[in-house]
Amino acid sequence: MKKNILFLFLLFSSISFSQNIRFEGTVKDTTGVGLEMANIMAVNQQTKAMDAYAITNEAGKFILTLKSNTTYTLKVSYIGFQTFEKSVTTGTTTMNYPVVLKEGTQLNEVEIVQEMPVSVSGDTIIYNSDSFTNGTERKLEDVLKKLPGVEVNKDGEIEVEGKKVQKVMVEGKDFFDGDTKLATKNIPADALDKIQVLRNYNEVSNLKGLENNEESIALNIKLKEGKKNFWFGDMTAGIGVGMDDARYIVNPKLFYYNPKYSLNVIGNVNNIGELPLTAQDYFKFTGGFKNMMRKGGSSFNVVSNDLGIMGLRNNQAANIESTFGAANFSFNPSKAWTLSGFGILLGNKTEIENRTVSNRVDNLPDGTSQTITETREDFTRQKSNQVLFKLSSSYVPSEKKHFDYDALIKISDQKENTSVFSSLLSDIYTAKKQNPFSINQNLNYYYTLSDKHVFGFEMQHLYQNEDPFYNANLETLPFAPLLTGYINEGAGVRDDVTQKRFVQTNKVDTKFDYYYMLTPKSNINLTLGNTYSYQNFDSSIFQILNNGTQNNLTDASTMNNVNYSFNDVFLGLHYKFMTGKFTFNPGFSVHQFNTNDQQLGTSNKQSFNRILPDVYALWQIKKSETLTYNYSLTNNFTDINKLAQGYVFSNYNSLFSGNRFLENSTSQVHSLRYFKYNMFNFENIFANISYTRQLEGIKTRALLVGVNQISSAVNINSSFPDETLSATGNYGRSFAKYYKANARAGVNWSKFNNIRVFPDSDSDPNNNPTKIQTTESVSQNYGLSFSTNYKTLPNLTLGYNFTINDNFSDVIYVDSPTVTLEYFFLDAFSFVSEYSYYHNRNKSNTIDSEYDFLTASLMYQKKDSKWEWKLSGTNLLDTKSLDTNSFSQLGGTSTFSSYRVQPRFVILSLKYRL
């Protein structure tokens, strides 16, 4: 069956090509100079349809693929020139057709521009949505996947020209602060008119041209006229049956846009695994806050204490119940003032079942080796409720002044209960809960005094409370001898141990920038900045004895009461200048660092100075072809979590203690990026190579006994640097109007150093023999895809991905071909189906697993009808689980996991469109 489908597809493609001829030519002005970015269209005089279009290259050349023996109206347009329109009849061989445009007013502009599928205006690429749709599309994501140069992954992240899109706007207004996943999964496809790709994007006009925005991209969605000043959207409700229980979904969406205000409302209640936002997305959600200290030269990141509750893959699980509600608004009290904000409520109940086989080979100091193998089954129940609120105000009274204020609030309530059945340990039952809270505020002011003087002030404040609570009930606590005051009640009595933590963070980043324009192509940037952080860390351990009483552990090794302050004052100087096709932006920052750690009744203070250079260089080879180099030297600092010396439970079999005498590490990063986007043949090429070398990194000193681990943080000697080298490349091409192909390759090499402690007669890991353990790994990923985009015929997307993970102790291979079929037929029916196959295996053939997934949906909607019926099936092959492989640099543990997923189910839903 698969061979027959492939044969028919290739046969159809060959027939399509055989009926076409190559029609090429040039567009020049009256002096013979080629006109780059001129628009060419060929309109079939019989069908009145546009059969082909092109955009000229730097020499004015164009190529069209047209039907043989057909009469076309050839239309050519270019800003500032009179339009060209002439009837042309093709033959059966290649044709060459020169066009000369005369300067003057452009005629018939509306008729010509409105049909052009792709056009370019300065740094903006404009796609006409209807030119790429065939009737099967239901949301923004479906349309974006068909645009040349645009890719969308399964997480809703958008890439244009190999660069990640930073934000999505609708009619110039942020859609939930530009979150790409909410936009791609919820904006209806039938509302789209134009999709604008804004390259070199900077939302602050005062800084346009002063900062390096070549990697910055945003999308702006233009709505169809019938969707403006009117409510639009849809309401979906569906019920179905599965292998285990009933299924349901309710999904209302409402949108309203006019020049003065906008409102978006999205809801979703279901138990079919459809998650507008996962819990991981919640923690990654920045609310539009940017990394304002990216040129500061130092790195101080606040580490989350979320206990790993939401680190699991709960977008695919044994059972998922999801509740989602969101509202986003924008209001303009005046032309200069914009108020906006959003509220998001996310609730999930998740059941996770996972079977894991872990292997580790220990090479002991005496020359012998031992293999540790554990088989483990985890049954987890999670319940979480998360809330996000944001309010923003932007005041831009003129081109010279720009004022912003934002406040983002995160509130969360999360619980998790897990039952663990291990081949090496007894049955274990754990409970986790936490209610983190944070508020992030941002204040920005930009002022252009004159053409030569620009000022910028930015300040960001983070206040955060975290209160993770962890409980483990197991037969024997492996770390009991290390916990002073712990009571061993003897054989037959299980250990019940609990740890409470409270971490509070206050962090303020302040930065003042002054730009002085030396010439129209050069400027000096002077930066005065400060990062100040104050944190508190409290933790305590207690056990519940067999008689129900509580035993509090009060020794200093089992408790933490730590205060930690970090202060970085710096002065930065950067010089940016352009010469010919080159842009250079070298600079440096001078830092004064001060830290103070207070615990165990004493203070540990550090103070030192550091000069940190950085370089940015750009070679603008052509308008859409660049080579970019970046270099930075960064000081990396840990936050309070690795300084607290009292023991902290990472898990029931993992105990960690910090080190108050840790020092900062230094990392240097080199990156080189090549990019080319050719509108002439819609060719998209990018490649990137980066190298990172970290000295005196903060590493783990670990004693591994069986599957149990006791670890601490240490600075490793600079003679053992951590290194990573990664390279990626991509080639994409859209051709013959109906086809899109893409090839991607990536290689990553890494070398990490940690300190292994080997058990001796002494149970204290500080007195046991140690050695530096160096772990190297190489991962490779290769992908191919090919898709068609016919208007009236079935469309196929063929993809293949191949991954190799070599950790020098084993090699894991993963094959993953995919096939997607789309077909709009009888002017009312849409059929969409996707098949994915996965094959995991290792070099030694001890691992060999295969699984696949099939989904399909059939939709029925008459033309101009507001009602749509949909019959959809998920996991139609009733696959029980998905399999993954991983490798841990610490200890060299290789892990194979089998993760249970929802069984087959079918949903019948009805949608009503406003």
Residue, then its C-alpha position, 0 to 999 in steps of 0.5 A: m500500500k505504501k509503495n502504491i501511494l509513493f508511486l502515484f505521487l511520483l507519477f503525478s509529479s512527473i506529469s505536472f512537470s512534463q506539461n510545463i516550460r521554462f519562461e525566463g527573462t530580465v527586467k531593466d530600466t531604460t538605461g539597461v540597469g537590472l531592477e532587483m525585487a521587481n514583481i512578475m505575474a503570469v495570469n492565464q487568460q482562459t482561467k483568469a488564474m495566476d499560474a506563476y509569479a516571481i521576484t527578480n534577482e540583483a541582475g533583474k533576472f526572473i524565471l517562471t514555470l508556465k504551461s506550454n501552448t497557453t496564452y498569458t497576460l504578463k504583468v510586471s511592476y516596480i515602485g516608481f516605474q510604469t507598469f508593464e502588461k502584455s499578452v504572451t503565448t508559450g510554446t513547447t520549449t524554453m522562452n526568453y523575454p526581456v522587459v524594459l520599464k519606464e520611469g513614471t507613475q505606476l498604473n493599475e497598482v491595486e490590480i497588480v499588487q493584490e494578486m502577488p503571493v509574495s512581495v518585499s518592501g524594505d525589511t518586510i516580506i509580505y505573504n498573501s495568505d489566500s495564495f498558499t491555502n487549499g481549504t484544509e487549513r484551520k489555524l495560523e499554524d497550518v498556513l505558516k507551514k506552507l509559506p516559503g522560508v517559514e517553518v513551525n515545529k510541534d511546540g508552536e515555535i516559528e522560524v523564518e529564514g532560520k531565525k526564531v520569531q520573537k513575537v506575533m502581532v495582529e493588526g500591530k497589536d501584541f497577541f498575548d504579548g507575542d507568544t508564538k504558541l498561542a498565536t499559531k494554535n488559536i488564530p483562525a486561518d480564514a481570518l488571515d489576509k496578509i502575513q508580514v515578516l518584520r526583519n531587523y525588528n526593534e519595537v523602540s523606534n528611537l533605537k532603530g539602527l543603533e542596536n544590532n537587530e539583524e537576528s530579530i524577527a516579528l510577525n504581524i497578521k493583517l486581517k481580512e476586511g470582514k474581520k475588522n470592527f466585527w466579532f469573529g471566531d468560533m465555538t467548538a464542542g465535541i464528544g467521543v469514545g476511547m478505549d478506556d472512557a468518554r472523551y470531550i472538548v469545548n473550545p470557544k474563541l472570540f476576537y475583536y479588532n478595530p484601530k482603537y481597541s482589541l479583545n481576544v478570548i480563548g477557552n478550552v476544556n478537554n480530556i484529549g490531550e489538547l494543551p494550548l499551553t503546557a505547564q512547561d510553557y507557563f514557566k518559560f512564559t516571559g510575558g515579553f520581558k527581554n534580556m536587558m543585560r545581554k551586553g553587560g558581560s556577566s551572567f547571574n541567573v535565578v534558578s528555579n526550585d520547582l522540584g521538577i514537578m512539571g519537568l515531565r512530558n505532560n503534553q503526552a501522557a496516560n491521561i490528561e484533563s485540561t482547563f484553559g482560559a485566556a483573555n487579552f486586550s489592547f486599548n488606545p485612550s489616545k493616539a500616543w497612549t496604549l494600554s494592554g494586558f492579559g490574563i491566563l488560567l491553566g489547569n491540568k490533571t495528568e496521569i503519567e506512567n513510565r518504565t525505565v531501564s538504566n545502565r551504568v558501567d563504573n571503572l573503579p580505581d583498582g582497574t576493575s569495573q562493575t555494571i549497575t542496572e536498574t529497572r523502574e516503574d513510575f506511576t505519577r499523578q499531577k494536579s496543577n493550577q497556574v495563573l498569569f496576569k500582565l498589565s502594560s502601558s506604552y506612551v509615545p507622544s512623539e518620535k523623540k519620546h518613548f515610555d513603557y511600563d509592564a507588570l507580570i504576575k505568576i501564581s501557581d498551585q502544584k501537587e504531585n504524588t508518585s509510586v516507584f517500583s524499583s528492581l534495586l530498591s524497595d517500593i517508594y512513595t513520594a509527594k511534592k507540592q509548591n505554591p510559587f509566586s512572582i512579580n516582574q516589573n519593567l520600566n523603560y524610557y527612551y529620549t532622542l535629544s537630537d540627531k546626534h544624542v539618544f538616551g535610554f533608561e531601563m529597569q527591571h525588578l523581580y520579586q519571587n517566593e518559592d516554597p517546595f515541599y518534598n516527602a518520601n516514604l521508603e523502606t530504608l533511607p540511604f543517607a540516614p548516616l549522614l543526617t545527624g539526629y535521624i532515628n533508625e527505628g529498625a527492621g520492618v519500619r519504613d522511613d518517612v522523611t520530609q524537607k521544607r524549603f523557602v526561597q525568596t528573591n529580590k533582583v533589580d537590573t538597572k541600565f542607562d545608555y547614551y548613544y552619540m552619533l559620530t557620523p550617519k554610519s557610526n556611533i558610540n554607546l556608553t552604558l552604566g549598569n547595575t545588577y543587584s540581587y538579595q536572596n534568602f534560603d531556608s530549609s529543614i528536614f524532619q521525619i515522621l516516626n512509626n508512633g506518629t510523632q515528628n522528629n525535627l533534625t536541627d543539626a547545621s548539616t540538615m538545616n539552611n538559613v542563608n542570606y546572599s547578596f550579589n552586586d555588579v556595577f559596570l561601565g560599558l563602551h561600544y563603538k559601532f561603525m559601517t564601512g562598505k558592506f561591513t558593520f563592526n561593533p566592538g566593545f568592553s565592559v569594566h565590572q566591580f563585583n561584590t558578593n556576601d554569603q551569610q550562613l552558619g554564623t559567619s560572612n563570606k565576602q568576595s570583591f574583585n574587578r574584571i574587564l570583559p570584551d565582546v565583538y559583533a561583526l556583520w558582512q552584508i554580502k548582498k541585500s539578503e545574504t549576510l555573514t555574522y560573527n559574535y564573540s563574548l567573554t562572560n563571568n558566570f555566577t551561581d545564585i543561592n541554591k548552590l551556596a547553601q551548605g546544608y543537605v537538600f533532597s534532590n530526590y529520594n535517592s539523591l542528596f545535595s549540599g552546596n558550597r559557600f566558597l564557590e567562585n565565578s566561572t568564565s566562558q568565552v563564546h564564538s559564533l559564526r552565522y551565514f544566511k541567504y534568502n533569495m526571493f528570485n528562486f525562494e531559496n533559503i540557506f543558513a548555517n551556524i557554528s558556535y564554540t563555547r569554552q568554560l573555565e573553572g566551571i561550577k561542577t558536581r562532586a558526586l559519590l555514586v553508590g548503586v543508584n544512590q547519589i551524594s553530591s556537592a558543588v565545586n569549582i573545577n581546575s581550569s586545566f579541565p575546561d568544559e567545551t561544546l562545539s555545535a554546527t547546524g545547516n539548512y537548505g530550503r527551496s520553494f519551486a514550481k509554485y506547488y512544491k516546497a523542500n527542506a534539508r537540515a543537518g546538525v552536529n553537536w560535540s560536548k566535553f564535560n568534567n565532573i568529580r567522581v567519588f569512589p566508596d571506601s571504608d569511610s561513609d563520608p564522601n569527603n574522605n573517599p578517593t576521587k578522580i576527574q571524570t571526563t565525559e564526551s558525547v556527539s549528537q547528530n541530527y539530519g532531516l529531509s522534508f518535501s511537500t506539495n501545495y495544490k489547490t484542487l488535488p491531494n497534497l502530501t508532506l513527506g519527512y524523514n529525520f535521523t538522529i545519532n547519539d554517541n556517548f562513547s560508551d554506546v551509540i543510539y540511532v533513531d529513525s523517524p519518517t512522517v507522512t501527512l495527507e491533506y485533501f479538500f474535495l467536493d467544495a465541502f470536505s477536508f481530509v487531513s491525516e498524519y502518520s509517524y513512525y519511530h525506530n530506536r536502536n543501539k549499536s550493540n542491539t540490546i535496544d530495539s523498539e518500534y512504534d508509530f502514530l496515526t491521526a486522521s480527521l474528516m471535516y464537512q462545511k458547505k461554502d459560506s456556511k457557519w457550521e462545520w462537522k468534524l470526525s477525528g481519530t487520535n492514535l488510531l493504531d492504538t500505540k501503547s507507549l513512546d520510547t526515548n533514550s538519554f545519557s547522563q554526563l554524570g556517571g555515564t548512565s544510559t537510560f531507555s524509557s517507555y512512556r505510556v500515552q493515551p489510547r485510541f479515541v474518536i471525537l465527533s465535534l461541531k463548530y460554529r463560526l461567527 
